[in-house]
Amino acid sequence: MKTTTETAGKQYYARQCDVTREGMNEGYVFCDGVFYCKYKIDAIAEIRKDMRKDEFLFGGDNGKPDPNPNGLTDDEILELSHENNYHYWTNWDEDPDEEKEYLL
């Protein structure tokens, strides 16, 4: 369900993707709203990038960053990130006439 508000040919969205700069009413949320991705492929790329440098969220038994996150499948990457509370997927079901922040 798309909850885009259209007024005089302008569309309002609940959030804006930090990768594509597109409006979004559903997508991936990182770190409780610090970063947003509209598309799965961009979310996976962000997780892979962060896995290379974040020793706390994605560390193995030795607490060091995973040196080879590319050895995991895309689905494994998403699952690991979600299990570590690093990201989640959601849709924003606000009333289309209220609380739309981004005009694009």
C-alpha positions, 0 to 999 in steps of 0.5 A: 500500500502506497501512502504518498500524498499528492498535492498540486502535482507534488508528492510527499513521503514519510522518509527520504532514502539516504542512498538514492535521495528518493522519497519512501514510505517503506524501507530499511531503517538503520540504527533506529533512524540514523540511516534509511534505504529504500531498496534491498540492494542498497541496504545489503551494500550498506551492511557489507560496508559496515561489517568491514569496520564495525567490530562491536555489531558484527564481530566474531568470537574474537570481537574483530570485524568480519574480514570477509563479509562477502563470504555470506549470501545477501540473505545471510547478511540481512539476517545477521544485521537484523539479529544484531538489531542493526536494521529493520524493514518497515512501512509507515502507515501514517494518514496520507494527509499527516506527518509527511516530511519530504516533498520530492 
